[in-house]
Amino acid sequence: MGMTVVARELDSEQLASLLADPSIANDLILDEDEDEDEDEDGSDGWLDLDKAWHGVHFLLTGAAWGTDNPLGGAVLGGREVGEDDGYGPPRLLEPDLVREVAEALGVVTDAELRARFDPEEMQRLDIYPQIWEESDILDEYLLPNVQQLRAFYVRAAAHDAAVLIVVQ
């Protein structure tokens, strides 16, 4: 088990429902009927970063928790909505912020991400799940998750969608 991050694209109707009743946030993210068709790569409006979420955030920001810029918002950004089911409440990025994140993800290069990869610093900062010294972890785990994150946000921005994120 452990902490994972999942995100869901919300269309305008779902966003309006969430804004009218924030208590439905966890229901939206955990909708089992839609979960059955979930693709990990975000091609159907869902994204599962598994346990890579914190390492991905570190690669994007160079920090453990900062969300001061659009890259920081990709995994840990947005405003809190709904109930806390254990690891904090879900977070909502409205369409304008989704576009900013997508744009920022579109310009950050793999070379920049590789330059930020520092297993010793990640261990020192207690970046979850503390597996960063394993061989090929960057190429086999982190960069593929960044690519899925990028594709997810580009798709959501193209649909003028909001994004709902939860750590579970």
DSSP file (Angstrom, degrees, kcal/mol; ACC not computed):
  #  RESIDUE AA STRUCTURE BP1 BP2  ACC     N-H-->O    O-->H-N    N-H-->O    O-->H-N    TCO  KAPPA ALPHA  PHI   PSI    X-CA   Y-CA   Z-CA
    1    1 A M              0   0    0      0, 0.0     2,-0.2     0, 0.0     0, 0.0   0.000 360.0 360.0 360.0-135.7    0.0    0.0    0.0
    2    2 A G        -     0   0    0    166,-0.1     2,-0.4     2,-0.1   166,-0.0  -0.506 360.0 -34.9 107.1-179.1    1.4    3.5    0.8
    3    3 A M        +     0   0    0     -2,-0.2     2,-0.3    48,-0.1    50,-0.1  -0.656  59.7 171.5 -84.6 129.1    0.6    7.0   -0.4
    4    4 A T        -     0   0    0     -2,-0.4   164,-3.0    48,-0.1     2,-0.5  -0.893  24.4-133.6-127.8 161.6   -0.3    7.4   -4.1
    5    5 A V  E     +AB  50 167A   0     45,-1.3    44,-2.7    -2,-0.3    45,-0.6  -0.976  21.6 178.7-119.4 130.1   -1.6   10.3   -6.1
    6    6 A V  E     -AB  48 166A   0    160,-2.2   160,-2.5    -2,-0.5     2,-0.3  -0.946   5.8-167.5-123.8 150.7   -4.5   10.1   -8.5
    7    7 A A  E     -AB  47 165A   0     40,-2.5    40,-2.3    -2,-0.4     2,-0.4  -0.963   3.0-160.4-136.3 152.6   -6.0   12.9  -10.5
    8    8 A R  E     -AB  46 164A   0    156,-2.5   156,-2.7    -2,-0.3     2,-0.3  -0.999  19.2-127.0-137.4 135.9   -9.1   13.3  -12.5
    9    9 A E  E     - B   0 163A   0     36,-3.2     2,-0.5    -2,-0.4   154,-0.2  -0.633  26.4-155.0 -76.1 135.8  -10.2   15.6  -15.2
   10   10 A L  E     - B   0 162A   0    152,-2.8   152,-2.3    -2,-0.3     2,-0.0  -0.964   3.9-144.0-116.9 127.8  -13.5   17.4  -14.5
   11   11 A D     >  -     0   0    0     -2,-0.5     4,-2.7   150,-0.2     5,-0.2  -0.256  39.7 -91.0 -77.5 176.8  -15.7   18.8  -17.2
   12   12 A S  H  > S+     0   0    0      1,-0.2     4,-2.4     2,-0.2     5,-0.2   0.845 126.9  50.9 -62.0 -35.5  -17.7   22.0  -16.7
   13   13 A E  H  > S+     0   0    0      2,-0.2     4,-2.2     1,-0.2    -1,-0.2   0.927 112.4  45.6 -68.0 -44.7  -20.7   20.1  -15.3
   14   14 A Q  H  > S+     0   0    0      2,-0.2     4,-2.4     1,-0.2    -2,-0.2   0.899 113.0  51.4 -64.4 -40.1  -18.6   18.1  -12.8
   15   15 A L  H  X S+     0   0    0     -4,-2.7     4,-2.8     2,-0.2     5,-0.2   0.927 109.3  49.7 -62.2 -45.3  -16.8   21.3  -11.8
   16   16 A A  H  X S+     0   0    0     -4,-2.4     4,-2.0     1,-0.2    -1,-0.2   0.904 111.3  49.7 -60.9 -41.4  -20.1   23.2  -11.2
   17   17 A S  H  X S+     0   0    0     -4,-2.2     4,-1.8     2,-0.2    -1,-0.2   0.912 112.2  47.9 -63.0 -42.6  -21.4   20.3   -9.1
   18   18 A L  H  < S+     0   0    0     -4,-2.4    -2,-0.2     1,-0.2    -1,-0.2   0.912 111.5  49.2 -65.5 -43.1  -18.2   20.3   -7.1
   19   19 A L  H  < S+     0   0    0     -4,-2.8    -1,-0.2     1,-0.2    -2,-0.2   0.856 113.0  48.0 -65.5 -34.0  -18.2   24.0   -6.6
   20   20 A A  H  < S+     0   0    0     -4,-2.0    -1,-0.2     1,-0.3    -2,-0.2   0.816 131.5  17.3 -73.9 -30.8  -21.9   23.9   -5.5
   21   21 A D    ><  -     0   0    0     -4,-1.8     3,-2.1    -5,-0.2    -1,-0.3  -0.679  63.2-177.5-145.2  84.8  -21.2   21.0   -3.1
   22   22 A P  G >  S+     0   0    0      0, 0.0     3,-1.8     0, 0.0     4,-0.2   0.688  76.1  78.9 -58.6 -18.2  -17.5   20.4   -2.1
   23   23 A S  G 3  S+     0   0    0      1,-0.3     3,-0.3    59,-0.2     4,-0.3   0.653  83.2  64.9 -66.2 -12.5  -18.4   17.4   -0.1
   24   24 A I  G <> S+     0   0    0     -3,-2.1     4,-2.6    -6,-0.2    -1,-0.3   0.459  72.3  99.1 -87.7   0.5  -18.7   15.4   -3.3
   25   25 A A  H <> S+     0   0    0     -3,-1.8     4,-2.1     1,-0.2     5,-0.2   0.918  84.1  44.4 -55.1 -49.7  -14.9   15.7   -4.0
   26   26 A N  H  > S+     0   0    0     -3,-0.3     4,-1.9    -4,-0.2    -1,-0.2   0.871 112.2  53.4 -65.9 -34.8  -13.9   12.3   -2.7
   27   27 A D  H  4 S+     0   0    0     -4,-0.3    -1,-0.2     1,-0.2    -2,-0.2   0.908 108.8  50.2 -63.9 -40.5  -16.9   10.7   -4.5
   28   28 A L  H >< S+     0   0    0     -4,-2.6     3,-0.8     1,-0.2    -2,-0.2   0.919 114.4  42.6 -63.3 -43.2  -15.8   12.3   -7.8
   29   29 A I  H 3< S+     0   0    0     -4,-2.1    -1,-0.2     1,-0.2    -2,-0.2   0.783 120.2  42.4 -76.1 -25.8  -12.2   11.1   -7.4
   30   30 A L  T 3< S+     0   0    0     -4,-1.9     2,-0.6    -5,-0.2    -1,-0.2   0.128  73.5 148.6-108.0  20.5  -13.2    7.6   -6.2
   31   31 A D    <>  -     0   0    0     -3,-0.8     4,-1.9     1,-0.2     3,-0.3  -0.398  30.9-163.7 -59.8 104.6  -16.1    7.0   -8.6
   32   32 A E  H  > S+     0   0    0     -2,-0.6     4,-1.2     1,-0.2    -1,-0.2   0.818  81.9  59.9 -67.3 -32.4  -15.8    3.2   -9.0
   33   33 A D  H  4 S+     0   0    0      1,-0.2     3,-0.3     2,-0.2     4,-0.3   0.927 114.4  36.3 -61.6 -42.9  -18.0    3.0  -12.2
   34   34 A E  H >4 S+     0   0    0     -3,-0.3     3,-1.1     1,-0.2    -1,-0.2   0.780 107.3  68.5 -78.9 -26.4  -15.5    5.2  -14.0
   35   35 A D  H >< S+     0   0    0     -4,-1.9     3,-1.6     1,-0.2    -1,-0.2   0.786  86.0  69.6 -62.5 -28.6  -12.5    3.7  -12.2
   36   36 A E  T 3< S+     0   0    0     -4,-1.2    -1,-0.2    -3,-0.3    -2,-0.2   0.816 103.7  41.5 -61.0 -31.5  -13.1    0.4  -14.1
   37   37 A D  T <  S+     0   0    0     -3,-1.1    -1,-0.3    -4,-0.3    -2,-0.2   0.248  86.9 141.1 -98.8  12.0  -12.0    2.0  -17.4
   38   38 A E    <   -     0   0    0     -3,-1.6     2,-0.4    -4,-0.1    -3,-0.1  -0.296  35.6-159.9 -64.7 133.5   -9.1    4.0  -15.9
   39   39 A D    >   -     0   0    0      1,-0.1     3,-1.0     7,-0.1     5,-0.3  -0.912  17.7-137.6-106.1 140.7   -5.8    4.2  -17.9
   40   40 A E  T 3  S+     0   0    0     -2,-0.4     8,-1.1     1,-0.2    -1,-0.1   0.759  96.8  64.6 -67.9 -24.0   -2.7    5.2  -16.0
   41   41 A D  T 3  S-     0   0    0      6,-0.2    -1,-0.2     1,-0.1     6,-0.1   0.401 108.2-114.7 -88.5   4.7   -1.5    7.6  -18.7
   42   42 A G  S X  S+     0   0    0     -3,-1.0     3,-1.5     4,-0.3     5,-0.1   0.557  76.0 130.5  80.7   5.7   -4.3   10.1  -18.4
   43   43 A S  T 3  S+     0   0    0      1,-0.3     4,-0.1     2,-0.1    -1,-0.1   0.666  78.3  40.8 -71.0 -13.7   -5.7    9.3  -21.9
   44   44 A D  T 3  S-     0   0    0      2,-0.4    -1,-0.3    -5,-0.3     3,-0.1   0.144 131.5 -85.2-117.4  19.8   -9.2    8.9  -20.5
   45   45 A G  S <  S+     0   0    0     -3,-1.5   -36,-3.2     1,-0.3     2,-0.3   0.534 100.2 100.1  92.3   6.5   -9.2   11.8  -18.0
   46   46 A W  E     -A    8   0A   0    -38,-0.2    -2,-0.4    -7,-0.2     2,-0.4  -0.906  47.3-169.6-122.4 152.3   -7.6    9.9  -15.2
   47   47 A L  E     -A    7   0A   0    -40,-2.3   -40,-2.5    -2,-0.3     2,-0.5  -0.990   6.6-170.7-142.0 134.5   -4.0    9.8  -13.9
   48   48 A D  E     +A    6   0A   0     -8,-1.1   -42,-0.2    -2,-0.4     3,-0.1  -0.946   5.7 178.6-124.6 107.9   -2.3    7.5  -11.4
   49   49 A L  E >   -     0   0A   0    -44,-2.7     3,-1.9    -2,-0.5     4,-0.3   0.429  25.7-159.9 -87.0   1.1    1.2    8.6  -10.4
   50   50 A D  E >   -A    5   0A   0    -45,-0.6   -45,-1.3     1,-0.3     3,-0.6  -0.237  62.6 -31.6  54.8-142.3    1.4    5.7   -8.0
   51   51 A K  T 3  S+     0   0    0      1,-0.2     3,-0.5   -47,-0.2     4,-0.4   0.382 125.4  85.0 -88.4   3.5    4.1    6.3   -5.4
   52   52 A A  T <>  +     0   0    0     -3,-1.9     4,-2.8     1,-0.2     5,-0.3   0.598  61.0  97.4 -77.6 -10.5    6.2    8.4   -7.8
   53   53 A W  H <> S+     0   0    0     -3,-0.6     4,-2.4    -4,-0.3    -1,-0.2   0.835  83.1  44.3 -51.5 -45.4    4.3   11.5   -7.0
   54   54 A H  H  > S+     0   0    0     -3,-0.5     4,-2.3     2,-0.2    -1,-0.2   0.892 114.8  48.5 -73.1 -38.1    6.7   13.0   -4.5
   55   55 A G  H  > S+     0   0    0     73,-0.5     4,-2.5    -4,-0.4    -2,-0.2   0.889 111.7  50.6 -64.9 -39.5    9.7   12.3   -6.7
   56   56 A V  H  X S+     0   0    0     -4,-2.8     4,-2.3     2,-0.2    -2,-0.2   0.929 109.7  50.5 -62.7 -45.8    8.0   13.8   -9.7
   57   57 A H  H  X S+     0   0    0     -4,-2.4     4,-2.1    -5,-0.3     6,-0.4   0.923 110.2  50.2 -58.9 -43.8    7.2   16.9   -7.6
   58   58 A F  H  X S+     0   0    0     -4,-2.3     4,-3.6     1,-0.2    -1,-0.2   0.928 109.8  50.4 -61.4 -45.0   10.9   17.1   -6.6
   59   59 A L  H  < S+     0   0    0     -4,-2.5    -1,-0.2     1,-0.2    -2,-0.2   0.893 113.8  45.8 -59.9 -38.9   12.1   16.8  -10.2
   60   60 A L  H  < S+     0   0    0     -4,-2.3    -1,-0.2    -5,-0.2    -2,-0.2   0.829 131.5  17.4 -73.2 -32.1    9.7   19.5  -11.3
   61   61 A T  H  < S-     0   0    0     -4,-2.1    -2,-0.2     2,-0.3    -3,-0.2   0.664  86.1-128.9-116.6 -22.5   10.5   22.0   -8.5
   62   62 A G  S  < S+     0   0    0     -4,-3.6     2,-0.3    -5,-0.4    -4,-0.2   0.602  81.5  92.9  75.4  11.2   13.7   21.0   -6.8
   63   63 A A  S    S-     0   0    0     -6,-0.4    -1,-0.3    -5,-0.2    -2,-0.3  -0.885  78.8-126.7-133.9 162.8   11.9   21.2   -3.5
   64   64 A A  S    S-     0   0    0     -2,-0.3    -6,-0.1    -3,-0.1    -1,-0.1   0.873 100.5  -2.0 -76.7 -38.2   10.0   18.8   -1.2
   65   65 A W  S    S+     0   0    0     -8,-0.1    -1,-0.1    -4,-0.1    -7,-0.0   0.513  87.1 130.9-135.7  -7.3    6.7   20.7   -0.9
   66   66 A G        +     0   0    0      1,-0.1    10,-0.2     2,-0.0    -3,-0.1  -0.211  19.6 171.8 -61.9 140.3    6.8   24.1   -2.8
   67   67 A T        +     0   0    0      9,-0.1    11,-0.2     6,-0.1    -1,-0.1  -0.046  36.5 125.0-132.1  30.9    3.9   25.0   -5.1
   68   68 A D  S    S+     0   0    0      4,-0.1    -1,-0.1     9,-0.1    -2,-0.0   0.633  72.2  36.9 -70.4 -14.1    4.9   28.6   -5.8
   69   69 A N  S >> S-     0   0    0     -3,-0.1     4,-1.4     1,-0.0     3,-0.5  -0.814  97.2 -93.5-132.9 171.1    4.9   28.1   -9.6
   70   70 A P  H 3> S+     0   0    0      0, 0.0     4,-0.7     0, 0.0     7,-0.1   0.842 123.0  56.0 -57.8 -34.3    2.8   26.2  -12.2
   71   71 A L  H >4 S+     0   0    0      1,-0.2     3,-0.8     2,-0.2     4,-0.4   0.898 106.5  51.0 -64.9 -37.1    5.3   23.2  -12.1
   72   72 A G  H <> S+     0   0    0     -3,-0.5     4,-1.3     1,-0.2     3,-0.5   0.789 105.9  57.4 -66.9 -26.8    4.8   23.0   -8.3
   73   73 A G  H 3X S+     0   0    0     -4,-1.4     4,-1.0     1,-0.2    -1,-0.2   0.660  84.5  82.2 -76.5 -16.3    1.0   23.0   -8.9
   74   74 A A  H << S+     0   0    0     -3,-0.8    -1,-0.2    -4,-0.7    -2,-0.1   0.860 113.6   8.4 -60.4 -38.3    1.1   19.9  -11.2
   75   75 A V  H  4 S+     0   0    0     -3,-0.5    -2,-0.2    -4,-0.4    -1,-0.2   0.763 144.8  22.8-111.0 -39.5    1.2   17.4   -8.3
   76   76 A L  H  < S+     0   0    0     -4,-1.3    -3,-0.2   -10,-0.2    -2,-0.2   0.290  99.4 101.3-116.8   8.7    0.6   19.3   -5.1
   77   77 A G     <  +     0   0    0     -4,-1.0    88,-0.1    -5,-0.1    -4,-0.1  -0.045  41.2  67.5 -88.8-170.5   -1.2   22.5   -6.2
   78   78 A G  S    S-     0   0    0    -11,-0.2     2,-0.3    13,-0.1    15,-0.2  -0.180  82.5 -65.9  88.9 175.6   -4.7   23.8   -6.3
   79   79 A R  E     -C   92   0A   0     13,-2.3    13,-2.9    -2,-0.1     2,-0.1  -0.790  53.3-101.4-104.4 148.0   -7.0   24.7   -3.5
   80   80 A E  E     +C   91   0A   0     -2,-0.3     2,-0.3    11,-0.2    11,-0.2  -0.406  44.0 173.4 -68.3 137.0   -8.4   22.3   -1.0
   81   81 A V        +     0   0    0      9,-2.7   -62,-0.0    -2,-0.1   -58,-0.0  -0.989  41.3   1.1-140.0 147.5  -11.9   21.1   -1.5
   82   82 A G  S    S-     0   0    0     -2,-0.3     2,-0.2     7,-0.2   -59,-0.2  -0.199  96.4 -25.2  77.9-166.1  -14.0   18.4    0.3
   83   83 A E        -     0   0    0    -61,-0.2     2,-0.7   -60,-0.2    -2,-0.1  -0.521  54.8-117.4 -89.8 149.3  -13.1   16.2    3.2
   84   84 A D        -     0   0    0      5,-0.2    -2,-0.1    -2,-0.2    -1,-0.1  -0.790  26.6-175.9 -84.2 114.1   -9.7   15.0    4.4
   85   85 A D        -     0   0    0     -2,-0.7    -1,-0.1     3,-0.6    -2,-0.0   0.072  68.6 -60.8-100.0  23.2   -9.8   11.2    4.1
   86   86 A G  S    S+     0   0    0      0, 0.0    82,-0.1     0, 0.0    -2,-0.1  -0.132 130.8  48.1 135.8 -44.1   -6.3   10.7    5.6
   87   87 A Y  S    S-     0   0    0      1,-0.5    80,-0.1    80,-0.5    81,-0.0  -0.016 121.1 -66.4-118.4  28.1   -3.6   12.5    3.6
   88   88 A G        -     0   0    0     78,-0.1    -3,-0.6    80,-0.1    -1,-0.5  -0.108  67.8 -64.6 103.2 155.9   -5.2   15.8    3.2
   89   89 A P        -     0   0    0      0, 0.0    -5,-0.2     0, 0.0    -7,-0.2  -0.294  62.6 -87.4 -71.0 159.5   -8.3   16.9    1.3
   90   90 A P        -     0   0    0      0, 0.0    -9,-2.7     0, 0.0     2,-0.4  -0.220  44.1-135.4 -57.2 158.0   -8.5   16.7   -2.5
   91   91 A R  E     -CD  80 165A   0     74,-2.8    74,-2.9   -11,-0.2     2,-0.5  -0.956   9.7-147.2-124.2 142.7   -7.2   19.7   -4.3
   92   92 A L  E     -CD  79 164A   0    -13,-2.9   -13,-2.3    -2,-0.4     2,-0.6  -0.918   8.4-168.5-114.2 128.9   -8.8   21.5   -7.2
   93   93 A L  E     - D   0 163A   0     70,-3.0    70,-2.6    -2,-0.5    -2,-0.0  -0.975  22.2-143.3-110.3 117.3   -7.1   23.2  -10.1
   94   94 A E    >>  -     0   0    0     -2,-0.6     4,-2.2    68,-0.2     3,-0.8  -0.328  33.5 -90.9 -77.3 165.4   -9.6   25.3  -12.1
   95   95 A P  H 3> S+     0   0    0      0, 0.0     4,-2.3     0, 0.0     5,-0.2   0.796 123.8  54.5 -51.6 -39.3   -9.2   25.5  -15.9
   96   96 A D  H 3> S+     0   0    0      1,-0.2     4,-1.8     2,-0.2     5,-0.1   0.927 112.7  43.4 -61.3 -43.4   -7.0   28.6  -16.0
   97   97 A L  H <> S+     0   0    0     -3,-0.8     4,-2.7     2,-0.2    -1,-0.2   0.868 109.6  57.2 -69.7 -36.3   -4.5   27.0  -13.6
   98   98 A V  H  X S+     0   0    0     -4,-2.2     4,-2.7     1,-0.2    59,-0.2   0.919 107.2  49.2 -58.7 -43.3   -4.7   23.7  -15.6
   99   99 A R  H  X S+     0   0    0     -4,-2.3     4,-2.5    -5,-0.2    -1,-0.2   0.908 110.5  50.3 -63.4 -41.7   -3.6   25.6  -18.7
  100  100 A E  H  X S+     0   0    0     -4,-1.8     4,-2.4     2,-0.2    -2,-0.2   0.921 112.4  46.8 -61.4 -44.3   -0.7   27.3  -16.8
  101  101 A V  H  X S+     0   0    0     -4,-2.7     4,-2.8     2,-0.2     5,-0.2   0.932 112.0  50.1 -63.6 -46.0    0.5   23.9  -15.5
  102  102 A A  H  X S+     0   0    0     -4,-2.7     4,-1.7    51,-0.2    -2,-0.2   0.910 111.5  49.0 -59.3 -43.0    0.2   22.3  -19.0
  103  103 A E  H  X S+     0   0    0     -4,-2.5     4,-0.8     2,-0.2    -1,-0.2   0.927 112.4  47.1 -62.6 -46.0    2.2   25.2  -20.5
  104  104 A A  H >X S+     0   0    0     -4,-2.4     4,-1.5     1,-0.2     3,-0.7   0.898 111.7  50.4 -64.3 -41.1    4.9   24.9  -17.9
  105  105 A L  H 3< S+     0   0    0     -4,-2.8    -1,-0.2     1,-0.2    -2,-0.2   0.820 105.0  60.1 -65.4 -29.7    5.1   21.1  -18.3
  106  106 A G  H 3< S+     0   0    0     -4,-1.7    -1,-0.2    -5,-0.2    -2,-0.2   0.729 110.1  39.6 -70.6 -22.3    5.4   21.6  -22.0
  107  107 A V  H << S+     0   0    0     -4,-0.8     2,-0.3    -3,-0.7    -1,-0.2   0.665  89.5  96.1-103.9 -18.4    8.6   23.7  -21.7
  108  108 A V     <  -     0   0    0     -4,-1.5     2,-0.2     1,-0.0   -48,-0.0  -0.573  68.8-144.0 -72.1 133.4   10.4   21.8  -19.0
  109  109 A T     >  -     0   0    0     -2,-0.3     4,-2.1     1,-0.1     5,-0.2  -0.579  20.9-119.8 -99.9 159.5   12.9   19.4  -20.6
  110  110 A D  H  > S+     0   0    0      1,-0.2     4,-2.9     2,-0.2     5,-0.2   0.843 116.3  59.3 -61.6 -32.8   14.0   15.9  -19.7
  111  111 A A  H  > S+     0   0    0      2,-0.2     4,-2.1     1,-0.2    -1,-0.2   0.909 105.5  48.0 -63.1 -41.3   17.5   17.4  -19.5
  112  112 A E  H  > S+     0   0    0      2,-0.2     4,-1.4     1,-0.2    -2,-0.2   0.911 112.9  48.3 -64.0 -41.5   16.4   19.9  -16.9
  113  113 A L  H  X S+     0   0    0     -4,-2.1     4,-1.0     1,-0.2     3,-0.2   0.905 110.2  51.3 -66.2 -41.4   14.7   17.1  -14.9
  114  114 A R  H >< S+     0   0    0     -4,-2.9     3,-0.5     1,-0.2    -1,-0.2   0.894 107.4  53.8 -60.3 -39.7   17.8   14.9  -15.2
  115  115 A A  H 3< S+     0   0    0     -4,-2.1    -1,-0.2     1,-0.2    -2,-0.2   0.819 108.7  49.6 -66.2 -29.9   19.9   17.7  -13.8
  116  116 A R  H 3< S+     0   0    0     -4,-1.4     2,-0.5    -3,-0.2    -1,-0.2   0.672  82.9 108.1 -81.5 -17.4   17.6   18.0  -10.8
  117  117 A F    <<  +     0   0    0     -4,-1.0    21,-0.0    -3,-0.5   -62,-0.0  -0.486  37.3 158.6 -68.6 115.6   17.7   14.3  -10.0
  118  118 A D     >  -     0   0    0     -2,-0.5     4,-2.6     1,-0.1     3,-0.3  -0.786  22.4-170.2-141.5  90.0   19.8   14.0   -6.9
  119  119 A P  H  > S+     0   0    0      0, 0.0     4,-2.3     0, 0.0    13,-0.2   0.842  87.9  52.2 -54.4 -38.0   19.2   10.8   -5.0
  120  120 A E  H  > S+     0   0    0      2,-0.2     4,-2.5     1,-0.2     5,-0.1   0.929 112.1  44.8 -65.7 -44.1   21.2   11.9   -1.9
  121  121 A E  H  > S+     0   0    0     -3,-0.3     4,-2.6     2,-0.2    -1,-0.2   0.881 111.8  53.5 -66.0 -37.7   19.2   15.2   -1.6
  122  122 A M  H  <>S+     0   0    0     -4,-2.6     5,-3.0     2,-0.2     4,-0.3   0.897 110.9  45.9 -64.5 -39.9   15.9   13.3   -2.2
  123  123 A Q  H ><5S+     0   0    0     -4,-2.3     3,-1.3    -5,-0.2    -2,-0.2   0.927 112.3  51.3 -65.6 -44.5   16.8   11.0    0.7
  124  124 A R  H 3<5S+     0   0    0     -4,-2.5    -2,-0.2     1,-0.3    -1,-0.2   0.888 111.7  46.6 -60.7 -40.5   17.9   13.9    2.9
  125  125 A L  T 3<5S-     0   0    0     -4,-2.6    -1,-0.3    -5,-0.1    -2,-0.2   0.452 113.1-121.1 -81.4  -0.4   14.6   15.7    2.2
  126  126 A D  T < 5 -     0   0    0     -3,-1.3     2,-0.5    -4,-0.3    -3,-0.2   0.907  38.9-172.7  60.9  43.7   12.7   12.5    2.9
  127  127 A I    > < -     0   0    0     -5,-3.0     3,-2.2    -6,-0.1     4,-0.2  -0.586  37.4 -82.6 -70.7 118.7   11.1   12.4   -0.6
  128  128 A Y  T 3  S+     0   0    0     -2,-0.5   -73,-0.5     1,-0.3   -74,-0.2  -0.367 109.1  17.3 -64.6 139.3    8.6    9.6   -0.5
  129  129 A P  T 3  S-     0   0    0      0, 0.0    -1,-0.3     0, 0.0    -2,-0.1  -0.787  84.8-137.2-101.5  32.2    9.0    6.6   -0.9
  130  130 A Q    <   +     0   0    0     -3,-2.2    -2,-0.1    -8,-0.1     3,-0.1   0.906  66.6 118.9  55.2  50.2   12.8    6.8   -0.3
  131  131 A I    >   +     0   0    0     -4,-0.2     3,-1.7     1,-0.1    -1,-0.1   0.100  29.3 119.6-121.9  19.2   13.8    4.5   -3.2
  132  132 A W  T 3   +     0   0    0      1,-0.3     6,-0.1    -5,-0.2     5,-0.1   0.566  64.3  61.4 -74.8 -10.8   15.9    7.0   -5.2
  133  133 A E  T 3  S+     0   0    0    -14,-0.1    -1,-0.3    -3,-0.1     2,-0.1   0.449  76.5 114.3 -93.4   0.2   19.2    5.2   -5.1
  134  134 A E  S X  S-     0   0    0     -3,-1.7     3,-1.5     1,-0.1     4,-0.3  -0.435  80.0 -98.3 -67.3 143.7   17.8    2.2   -7.0
  135  135 A S  T 3  S+     0   0    0      1,-0.2    -1,-0.1     2,-0.1    -2,-0.1  -0.352 102.6   6.8 -64.9 143.5   19.4    1.8  -10.4
  136  136 A D  T 3> S+     0   0    0      1,-0.1     4,-3.0    -3,-0.1     5,-0.4   0.580  84.2 133.1  63.1  13.7   17.4    3.1  -13.3
  137  137 A I  H <>>S+     0   0    0     -3,-1.5     5,-2.3     1,-0.2     4,-1.4   0.860  71.9  49.8 -63.2 -33.7   14.8    4.7  -11.0
  138  138 A L  I  4>S+     0   0    0     -4,-0.3     5,-3.0     3,-0.2    -1,-0.2   0.966 120.0  33.2 -67.8 -52.2   15.0    8.0  -13.0
  139  139 A D  I  45S+     0   0    0      1,-0.2    -2,-0.2     3,-0.2    -1,-0.2   0.813 126.5  39.4 -76.0 -31.2   14.5    6.4  -16.5
  140  140 A E  I  <5S+     0   0    0     -4,-3.0    -3,-0.2     3,-0.1    -1,-0.2   0.696 133.6   9.8 -94.3 -20.3   12.2    3.5  -15.5
  141  141 A Y  I  X5S+     0   0    0     -4,-1.4     4,-1.3    -5,-0.4    -3,-0.2   0.721 124.5  40.7-126.7 -54.3   10.0    5.2  -12.9
  142  142 A L  I  ><S+     0   0    0     -5,-2.3     4,-2.2     2,-0.2     3,-0.2   0.967 114.0  45.7 -73.5 -53.1   10.2    9.0  -12.6
  143  143 A L  H  ><S+     0   0    0     -5,-3.0     4,-2.4     1,-0.2     5,-0.2   0.895 111.6  52.6 -62.3 -39.9   10.5   10.2  -16.2
  144  144 A P  H  > S+     0   0    0      0, 0.0     4,-2.0     0, 0.0    -1,-0.2   0.890 110.3  49.5 -60.7 -35.6    7.7    7.9  -17.5
  145  145 A N  H  X S+     0   0    0     -4,-1.3     4,-2.4     2,-0.2    -2,-0.2   0.868 108.7  52.1 -70.0 -35.2    5.5    9.3  -14.7
  146  146 A V  H  X S+     0   0    0     -4,-2.2     4,-2.8     2,-0.2    -1,-0.2   0.916 109.0  51.1 -63.2 -41.9    6.4   12.9  -15.7
  147  147 A Q  H  X S+     0   0    0     -4,-2.4     4,-2.4     2,-0.2    -2,-0.2   0.900 110.9  47.7 -62.6 -40.5    5.5   12.1  -19.3
  148  148 A Q  H  X S+     0   0    0     -4,-2.0     4,-2.4     2,-0.2    -1,-0.2   0.902 111.9  50.3 -65.7 -40.6    2.1   10.7  -18.2
  149  149 A L  H  X S+     0   0    0     -4,-2.4     4,-2.4     2,-0.2    -2,-0.2   0.922 110.7  49.3 -61.4 -44.8    1.6   13.8  -16.0
  150  150 A R  H  X S+     0   0    0     -4,-2.8     4,-2.5     1,-0.2     5,-0.2   0.938 112.3  47.2 -60.2 -48.8    2.4   16.1  -19.0
  151  151 A A  H  X S+     0   0    0     -4,-2.4     4,-2.3     1,-0.2    -1,-0.2   0.886 110.6  53.5 -62.0 -39.6    0.0   14.2  -21.3
  152  152 A F  H  X S+     0   0    0     -4,-2.4     4,-2.5     1,-0.2    -1,-0.2   0.940 112.3  42.7 -60.8 -48.8   -2.7   14.3  -18.7
  153  153 A Y  H  X S+     0   0    0     -4,-2.4     4,-2.8     2,-0.2   -51,-0.2   0.873 112.1  53.1 -69.8 -36.8   -2.5   18.1  -18.3
  154  154 A V  H  X S+     0   0    0     -4,-2.5     4,-2.2    -5,-0.2    -1,-0.2   0.929 112.5  45.9 -61.9 -43.6   -2.2   18.8  -22.0
  155  155 A R  H  X S+     0   0    0     -4,-2.3     4,-1.4    -5,-0.2    -2,-0.2   0.933 113.5  48.5 -63.9 -46.5   -5.3   16.8  -22.5
  156  156 A A  H  <>S+     0   0    0     -4,-2.5     5,-2.8     1,-0.2    -2,-0.2   0.902 112.0  49.3 -62.4 -41.3   -7.2   18.5  -19.7
  157  157 A A  H ><5S+     0   0    0     -4,-2.8     3,-1.5     1,-0.2    -1,-0.2   0.902 107.8  54.1 -64.4 -40.4   -6.1   21.9  -20.9
  158  158 A A  H 3<5S+     0   0    0     -4,-2.2    -1,-0.2     1,-0.3    -2,-0.2   0.805 110.9  46.6 -63.3 -28.9   -7.3   21.1  -24.4
  159  159 A H  T 3<5S-     0   0    0     -4,-1.4    -1,-0.3    -3,-0.2    -2,-0.2   0.373 110.4-122.9 -91.5   3.4  -10.7   20.2  -23.0
  160  160 A D  T < 5 +     0   0    0     -3,-1.5    -3,-0.2    -4,-0.2     2,-0.2   0.904  61.9 156.6  53.0  42.9  -10.8   23.4  -20.9
  161  161 A A      < -     0   0    0     -5,-2.8     2,-0.2   -66,-0.1  -150,-0.2  -0.544  43.7-127.3 -98.7 160.7  -11.2   21.0  -17.9
  162  162 A A  E     -B   10   0A   0   -152,-2.3  -152,-2.8    -2,-0.2     2,-0.4  -0.544  24.1-134.3 -90.7 167.7  -10.5   21.4  -14.2
  163  163 A V  E     -BD   9  93A   0    -70,-2.6   -70,-3.0  -154,-0.2     2,-0.5  -0.997  10.5-160.7-130.2 134.8   -8.3   18.8  -12.4
  164  164 A L  E     -BD   8  92A   0   -156,-2.7  -156,-2.5    -2,-0.4     2,-0.4  -0.964  14.6-171.3-112.7 127.1   -9.1   17.2   -9.1
  165  165 A I  E     +BD   7  91A   0    -74,-2.9   -74,-2.8    -2,-0.5     2,-0.4  -0.924   5.9 179.8-122.0 142.5   -6.1   15.6   -7.3
  166  166 A V  E     -B    6   0A   0   -160,-2.5  -160,-2.2    -2,-0.4     2,-0.6  -0.998  23.9-142.8-142.1 140.6   -6.0   13.4   -4.2
  167  167 A V  E      B    5   0A   0     -2,-0.4   -80,-0.5   -79,-0.3  -162,-0.2  -0.899 360.0 360.0 -92.9 125.2   -3.2   11.7   -2.1
  168  168 A Q              0   0    0   -164,-3.0  -163,-0.2    -2,-0.6  -166,-0.1   0.363 360.0 360.0-130.2 360.0   -4.6    8.4   -1.0
